[in-house]
Amino acid sequence: MSKYNWPEIKKQIELGRYSLKEIAEMYCPDDTTLQSAYDYIRKKKQREGWEVDPSMHKKFTETVAKKVVEDEAEREAELRKEYEKIITNIRRGAYNCLFNERDFERLKQFKIASQIMRNCRQEQWEVNQIKETAQKIEQEISGPGGGAIEIEESAKEKVASTIDSIASRERQE
């Protein structure tokens, strides 16, 4: 029985995700040097005619891009829910202080809390690098040779418009 997982190695070569050196690092048997594993995999690849399968590579790229976008959107949605709960509580407290309790010292505390939340949200925006992620997606969409993802021009404009409106709203909060 072979020490190498040839079906998996062939699949990785056809996907085109990794270089042969990276594949050798991932699948090198413990009792083999990295260089000899690389040479062995390279020779088998040449002998058996393994090449990047464009359809597999495209499908993989599309699947990964879709998953990244979905994960980022889900994470952002969860953050928004949490911030919305906190902001709602701050607004309620401020309303009560202003109109019911008439406690202006406590109202100042709510104002400070609101400013803190705005600052935290801005920090979160920067940490998540949403703008940078959007730019990377834009590059994938319209990159050299049409990019990895094909998308209608109107859809690109909607994505850009949505990102701009979110950024504007965040600056106002």
C-alpha positions in Angstrom: 0.0 0.0 0.0 1.3 3.5 -0.9 2.4 5.9 1.8 0.9 8.7 -0.3 -2.8 9.6 -0.5 -2.8 9.7 -4.3 -6.6 10.3 -4.8 -6.4 13.4 -2.5 -3.1 14.6 -4.0 -4.6 14.3 -7.5 -7.7 16.2 -6.4 -5.6 19.0 -4.9 -3.6 19.3 -8.1 -6.8 19.4 -10.2 -8.3 22.1 -7.9 -5.2 24.2 -8.4 -5.4 25.6 -4.9 -1.8 24.7 -3.9 1.6 24.6 -5.4 3.3 21.2 -5.7 5.6 22.2 -2.9 2.6 23.0 -0.6 1.0 19.7 -1.6 4.3 17.8 -0.8 4.3 19.6 2.6 0.8 18.5 3.3 1.1 14.9 2.2 4.7 14.1 2.8 5.0 10.7 4.7 6.9 11.0 8.0 9.8 8.9 6.8 10.4 10.9 3.6 12.2 14.2 3.1 10.2 17.1 1.7 12.4 17.4 -1.4 12.0 13.7 -2.2 8.3 13.9 -1.7 8.1 16.9 -4.0 10.1 15.1 -6.7 8.0 12.0 -6.4 4.7 13.8 -6.6 6.0 16.0 -9.5 7.1 12.9 -11.5 3.8 11.1 -10.9 1.9 14.2 -11.9 3.9 14.4 -15.1 3.7 10.7 -15.8 -0.1 10.5 -15.3 -0.8 13.9 -16.9 -2.5 15.5 -13.9 -3.3 19.2 -14.5 -5.5 21.9 -13.0 -9.0 21.2 -14.1 -10.4 24.6 -15.0 -14.0 23.6 -14.3 -13.1 22.2 -10.8 -11.0 25.2 -10.1 -13.8 27.6 -11.2 -16.4 25.7 -9.1 -14.1 25.7 -6.1 -13.3 29.4 -6.4 -17.0 30.3 -6.7 -17.9 28.1 -3.7 -15.2 29.6 -1.6 -16.1 33.2 -2.6 -19.8 32.5 -1.9 -19.0 31.0 1.5 -16.8 33.9 2.5 -19.5 36.5 1.6 -22.1 34.5 3.4 -20.0 34.1 6.5 -19.1 37.8 6.6 -22.8 38.8 6.1 -23.9 36.4 8.9 -21.3 37.8 11.2 -22.2 41.4 10.4 -25.9 40.6 10.9 -25.3 39.1 14.4 -23.2 42.2 15.3 -26.0 44.5 14.1 -28.6 42.6 16.2 -26.4 43.0 19.4 -25.8 46.6 18.7 -29.4 47.2 18.0 -30.4 45.7 21.4 -27.9 47.9 23.2 -28.8 51.1 21.4 -32.5 50.4 22.0 -31.8 50.1 25.7 -29.8 53.3 25.7 -32.5 55.2 23.9 -35.2 53.9 26.3 -33.1 54.9 29.3 -32.3 58.3 27.8 -36.0 58.9 27.1 -37.0 58.0 30.7 -34.3 60.2 32.1 -35.4 63.1 29.9 -39.2 62.9 30.1 -40.0 60.8 33.2 -37.2 61.0 35.7 -35.8 64.4 34.6 -32.4 63.1 35.9 -30.0 65.0 33.7 -26.9 63.5 35.4 -28.1 60.1 34.4 -29.0 61.4 30.9 -25.3 62.4 30.6 -24.4 58.8 31.3 -26.6 57.6 28.5 -25.1 60.2 26.2 -21.6 58.9 27.0 -22.8 55.3 26.6 -24.2 56.2 23.1 -20.9 57.8 22.2 -19.0 54.7 23.4 -21.3 52.5 21.3 -20.7 54.6 18.2 -17.0 54.4 18.8 -17.1 50.6 19.4 -19.1 50.2 16.2 -16.6 52.2 14.3 -13.8 50.1 15.8 -15.7 46.9 14.8 -16.1 48.2 11.3 -12.3 48.7 11.0 -11.5 45.4 12.7 -13.7 43.5 10.4 -12.1 45.4 7.5 -15.5 45.4 5.7 -14.3 48.1 3.3 -11.2 46.1 2.5 -13.2 42.9 2.0 -15.6 44.8 -0.3 -12.6 46.0 -2.3 -11.2 42.5 -2.6 -14.6 41.2 -3.7 -14.8 44.1 -6.3 -11.3 43.1 -7.5 -12.5 39.5 -7.9 -15.6 40.6 -9.7 -13.8 43.0 -12.1 -10.2 41.7 -12.0 -8.0 41.0 -15.0 -9.7 38.8 -17.6 -13.1 39.4 -16.0 -12.2 38.2 -12.5 -13.1 34.9 -10.9 -16.7 35.8 -10.5 -18.9 37.1 -13.3 -21.6 39.5 -12.2 -23.9 42.0 -13.9 -22.9 45.7 -13.7 -26.1 46.6 -12.0 -25.4 44.1 -9.2 -21.9 45.5 -8.7 -23.5 49.0 -8.4 -26.0 47.7 -5.8 -23.1 46.2 -3.7 -21.2 49.4 -3.9 -24.2 51.5 -3.0 -25.1 49.2 -0.1 -21.6 49.4 1.3 -21.5 53.2 0.9 -24.9 53.6 2.7 -23.7 51.3 5.6 -20.5 53.3 6.0 -22.5 56.6 5.9 -25.0 55.3 8.5 -22.1 54.1 10.8 -20.5 57.6 10.6 -23.8 59.2 11.6 -24.4 56.9 14.7 
